[in-house]
Amino acid sequence: MPVYTLMNQGKNTIIFTLVYRGEEWPVQTHRNKYHSLMSLISAYLPVVGFGLCSGMGSCGTCVVEIDGIRSLSCGVAVSDELANTRIVVRQLGI
């Protein structure tokens, strides 16, 4: 698992964990920095075929589990509600 030092944690900072292929990736970001959780994941992880419909919510290629609840990441805002969550990114077909 990669080790990161989370610095400059201000009151607008959102910290959560992305999980992909069994590896955990701590994420530190701010509200409104990304259009959606899908765009953040696409910027952080090289997931082939992720978000093929570019955020239209019609293809299902951006499905994630946020603390065990399946969601289309293209419809999830990067907001305080993601703070301290564990988001599992699924590979296509899995």
Number of C-alpha atoms within 10 A of each C-alpha: 8 7 8 10 7 10 7 8 12 8 7 11 14 20 18 16 19 21 17 17 10 10 12 16 19 18 17 17 17 16 13 10 11 16 15 18 22 26 21 18 21 16 11 12 14 10 17 11 12 23 23 14 14 14 20 12 16 13 14 18 23 29 21 24 18 18 12 11 9 14 15 21 27 25 15 15 18 22 18 14 10 18 16 14 16 19 25 22 24 18 16 13 5 5
